[in-house]
Amino acid sequence: MLVPALSVLYMTAKVSTMVMTNIQQYFPNPTEERAFVAKTASTLATLGFNSENTLPVISVCRDEICSSFINAIETRWGKSFSLGGLAGLPFGGKMEMSVAHDHAPDIHDRKRLVIYGMVHIGFGPQGEVGGCVRPGMKELNRACGALIAYSGYTKEEDKELNKIFTDDGEYGLLIYRMEKAIKPGDNNLLEVTNAALEVIQQDIDRLTSKVIDPDETDYAVFTGTQIHLPDGNYVQAADSWVVMNSQRQDINFNS
Ligand SMILES: [Zn+2]
């Protein structure tokens, strides 16, 4: 018998109010991703950032389901610089942050960057934490795969860390960096996801401070969680800030 793919059944289905209410226990204010990007752009427009004088820099997971968010950013801001790797951690590091800074437009009064750093997580049709409906797949898949792997990371794998760095370099880096934030193994995916978001925030803050000269460059940072639901992708905004004329100011998107 031909089994219809789960994605065919659910891709266009609205998430039920009950499931959405359940998800809002963890993420109280999910905003559709294009609306979120529009909000960031309109906020920055009032501060002199626009698509001609600003380079977008993006740190999101390599997962193809994150690409619609990249498309939304590029539609608004133009071609982007990729800083991110597995789970959205900014593995491009100081080197790539420095290159992004170098590529920012400089024919205007000041250089400007807008940086988006996002962790991500899926929910299934019944609100299954970590569940993810993917086009053409029969069964419910998972997201973020790298953080799910880290949640179940074992001491046996630890012994193999040298091999992981050889054959699986970025996952090795993820383990190395995440271990400083939350111990691996037997973790709740939501806890690991929140820990990864804090890592993204800390690393972007540190990298920008090391690389960007605030006397010549203004930059904004938006962090949060990409949430994949069967009916579309959303963003829960988290810490966001702008540095202009060497002055840092927080941006609150959840008020
Ligand atoms: Zn991922």
Residues whose N, C-alpha, C, O or C-beta is under 5 A from the ligand:
A	BS01	ZN	C61 D63 A87 C144 G145 A146
